[in-house]
Amino acid sequence: MFGGIRNALMGRSSLAFAGQRSFALSSRIRAAAESTQSNVPQGPIIKTDNERIVSWKLYAKCNKHNTIVSLFAVTEDLDFMKNNEHLSYNEKVLYYMHLPQKSKLMVSAGMLGFRNSQKQEYEAGYQVTCRALKLIEEKKLIGPNDKIEVIITNYGKGRQAFESCLVGKEGAGIRSNIVRISDNTKLKFGGNRAKFQRRL
């Protein structure tokens, strides 16, 4: 058997290898399999520009050393069912359960001129939130009937600043659109030993 493989690879006569094809499919079974596969088109999800914004997600990542506020639009492709008939029922359900999100804006403490340890302070978090809310208002991204979900992560000083800014006059423009506030902080149970804490 190995001699036939060696001969086939070296370009010699592969007659010895011809008798070792008992493990392969017969020509009839292979032809039937190819015909059934050709009937069902395979391929990735086809996307178009015919989209509508379903809702918005406002993320506030309040780390120990930084605060990042970003806005995402949850979009739905109106031609998804027509262009993706080859997908299974489960794949179509998964698409509508987890609609794609498109980033519209992002503001961090470093973008506003805060450097090094200044980025972790309350003032930096407040300025970041104010700037993000002002950009949303200037660009007129959110309509009067749009829905916003606020998602907060981690327990840095910027978390309290974000919440107080949202409750204050800066957040008056979008406060009526908020339908849900959720906490996405990952809680650690056991796991690996943490990194040594830096002391300043």
N, C-alpha and C positions, 0 to 999 in steps of 0.2 A: 504493500500500500504506500509506504513512504517513498519507495523508489519511483512509483508513478508520479507522486507529487513533485519529487525532486526533478524528474525528467520534464514535467510540465513547466516548472519554474525556470529550468535551464534552457528551454526551447527545444528539447529533444522530443522524440516520439512519445505521445501520451496514450498509447494503446493500452498500456498496463493500467492506466488510471480510469479507462472507460468502463472497466468491469466493477469499479468500486462505487457506482452511483445508486446502489440500492437504498441509501438513506434519503435520497432526494424525492420530491413529489413527482408523480407521473405527469406527463404532458397534458392530459385531460383535466386533472385536478388543478394544475397551475393555470390553465386557460380559463377555467370556471372562476377561480379566485380573482384573476385579473379583470374579468368582465364585470364581476360584482363590485370590485373596487372602483372601476371606471364610472359606474352608474352613480355612485355617491361622491360628489365633489368634496375634496379635502382641502384644507387651507386655513390660514389665520382669519381672525375676525376682520371683516371689511368695514372701514370707517368712512364717513362722509362729513361734509361741513354743515349738513342740515341738523343743527343741534338746538336744544333749548336748555336754559338754566332751570334746574328743578329747585335747588336750594343753595345756601351758602354755609361754609364752615369757617369759623374764626378760631384759629389756634393760638394759644398763649403758652409758650414753652418757657417756664420760669426756672431756669437752672440755678445752681448755687453761684455760678460765676457770670451769668449772662441772662438777658431776657429777649426773646424773639417772638414777635407777633406776626402772623401771616393769615391771609385770606384766600380761601379756595372756593371755586364755583363747582358745584356738583352738576354735571351735564348729562343729558340724555340724547342719544342719537335717534332721531325720529324715523330714520330709514333702517334701523338695526334689524328688525324682523324680516324685512323684504330682501336685504342684502346678505343675510346670514342664515338662509334656509338650511344650509348644510350642517349647522350646529345641532347638537342634541338638545333635548328638552332641558336637561340639567344645566347645560352651559348657558342657555338663554335665561334660565331662572337666576343663575349666579351673576349674570351681567346686570340684571335689574335689582338684585339685592345689594351689589357693590358697584354702583354707578361710578364712572371715572371722574376724577377731580382735576381741575386745572387751576394752577397758581395764578392769582391776579396781582397780589402785592405781598411784600415781606419787608419788615423793618426790624433791625436789631440795634442794640446799644452801641456797637462799634460804628454803625452807619451814621450815628448822630454825634460822633466825636468823643465818646467816652472811651477811655483807654485803660487797659490792665485791670486793676482792682476796682476802678470806678464803675465798671459795667455791672457789678453785682449789687450795687446800692439801690435803695428805694427810689431815689430821684431818677436814675437811669430807666427803671421800669416804668415810671410814670410818664417820662418824656417819650419813650417808645410807644406806649399805648396812645397817648395824645396824637403823636405823629401819624400812626396807623389810622386812627379814626378820622383825622383831618383829611388824609389822602382818599379814604372811602367817600367822604362827603364831596371833595373836590372833583373826583372822577365820576361821581354819580353812578356808582356801581350797583347799589342796592335800591330797588324800587320800593314803593310804599307797601306793597302786598307780599314782598319776598320774605322767606323764612330763613332765620340764621340759627345755627347751632354753635354754641361756644364750648370749646374743649380746652381745659386747663391741664397742664402737666407740671409736675414737680412742685417743690415747696421752697423756692428761693424768695428773696425779699421782693422781687418783682411781682409775685403773685398777689400780694395785698395791694400793691400799687395798681395793678391791672384791674382788680375788682373795684377799688375805690374810684378809679377813673371811669369805669363803665357805669357806675351808679351815679356819678357826678354829672355836671352840665356837659362835659365833653362827650359822654355817651348818649346824650338825649336824642341824637339823630337816628340811632339804630336800636335803642332800647325797646321800642314797641315791636320790632321785628323778631326779637329773640324768642324762640319757642322752647329751647332746651339748653341747660347748662350741665355739662358732665365733666368728671374728673378722670383723666386718663393716666394717672400716675401709676407706675409699676411698683408693686410692693414686693419686697424681697423676703422670702421665707427660707432660711438656711442658705444653701448655695455655697459658692466658693468664698474663701476669705477675702475681705475687701482690701483694696489698696491702702497702703500706709497714708494716714491723713497728713496733709501738708500743714506745717505750723509756720505762721508768719511772726 
